[in-house]
């Protein structure tokens, strides 16, 4: 399992603390508003909106907040309009970094991203410098506790999943983006509850990090995702289970 997937696991564990600081809600409100603006307010016909609403509910966001964000997105209430921006660059050890942001001020966001990358030994690159290393995939995470692995593997492949990747704490079911909803619904119908479900960017190659480089990369990842404008952070770094155990 790639280091980025391990970072996603760390994020889920620290999610409650982030929610208390308001970070999660701020990001979700922007994502809901943008999804509603681009695809309409009906979650039934807008898969992107449906997915982010489910994420918001999982984060215990009040229903009123969700509804206000949808209204904001379709222009029913006043507020900022967020633009989708992608930044590319490099981190410790030459690891590729892909950042998706929603912003109402491109100059501010670019400056913030550049500052964080520089602070942790990385740098912002030109458009296209690392995007070719990533491919869009559906990702469904399942916690291993109480899970019958063979049953999940069989059900996932029957539903049309591309792969099932085993980690120490969880299993990831990987799908083509077009098959994501169908696979998720099929597994839910079989009683498999996801720890997270998202369409993400998966790296085609990885860069192994250890020691100080691994520490710096994890700190960089946290600092980037602590920025309100940054919605998603992807990287192709890999950290061994032994290295991760040192940080448990």
Secondary structure, DSSP 8 states (H G I E B T S, - for coil): --HHHHHHHHHHHTHHHHHHHTHHHHHHHHHHHHHHHHH-S-GGG-HHHHHHHHHHHHTT--HHHHHHHHHHHTTSS-----EEEEEEEE-GGG-EEEEEEEES-HHHHHHHHHHHHHHTT-EE--TTSSGGGEEEEEEEEEE-TT--HHHHHHHHHHHT-SEEEE-SSEEEEEE-GGGHHHHHHHHHHTT---SEEEEEEEESS-EE--HHHHHHHHHHHHHHHTSTTEEEEEE-EE--HHHHHHT-
